[in-house]
Amino acid sequence: MPMTRRRFGSVAIGAFASFALGGACRTTESAPRDEARLTARPRENIKTTATATSTLGLNRDRDATLRLPATSADGPLPLLVLLHGAGGTGEGVIRRVGPAADETGVAILAPDSRDGTWDAIRGSFGRDVRFLDQALQRVFEIVSIDATRVAVGGFSDGATYALSVGLANGDLFRRIVAFSPGFIVDAPRQGTPKVFVSHGTADPILPIDQTSLIIVPTLRRRGYDVTFREFDGRHEVPPAIASEGLRWMVAA
């Protein structure tokens, strides 16, 4: 769903300014420490029983899609939790990075948001965090996952949410892949995940000078290792950028 400049200005600037200053983003009080926290963790000695692409069957209307790479190496797989943009679906966002996932041997978990976009974008962490935890728990039961290569990423609103949840769960997500993010919703941070950010220089939906050109230096000032790729383009994930992002994700 396109974001108007008015909606972006009222939501993104306020939320990110709060993040940059280190305060709570929605109220003057600190948010509960566990509101963005995930409890699911990869398991040892799991045999992969899932195949190809399938839905997890967790919700009849808004589910989660699991996609395994076309050719999987022996042993645990790297996992990317991939979050769609506003108005999208997990199945839809997978199409943006599918070839890159096959190229790099990455399994993808792409949940649907509970509403039109992710909860904390318009309010507070809640239903989407709980559903994501449920989906991860299911994946960790049926796929052998490399605990050292679990990442979260997304596009547009999904990139905003990936940054927000990823920084709060850096002990689970070692890397964050943000394709054209808007801002960061602040929450207590855990760990020091590495971050990959890409953004089109002619993006009319989330202009780069109001988003990534603020996000990237702020994260670097806070001590995060950030790889930043500007590209000549609009609000999109070009195949070359998707490929670079996933290669970066699985790098040692």
Secondary structure, DSSP 8 states (H G I E B T S, - for coil): ----HHHHIIIIIHHHHHHHHTS-SSSSS---TTTT-------SS------SEEE--S-SSS-EEEE--SS--SS-EEEEEEE--TT--HHHHHHHHHHHHHHHT-EEEEE--SSSS-HHHHS-S-HHHHHHHHHHHHHHHHS-EEEEEEEEEEETHHHHHHHHHHHHTTTT-SEEEEES----------S--EEEEEEETT-SSS-GGGTHHHHHHHHHHTT--EEEEEESSSSS--HHHHHHHHHHHH--
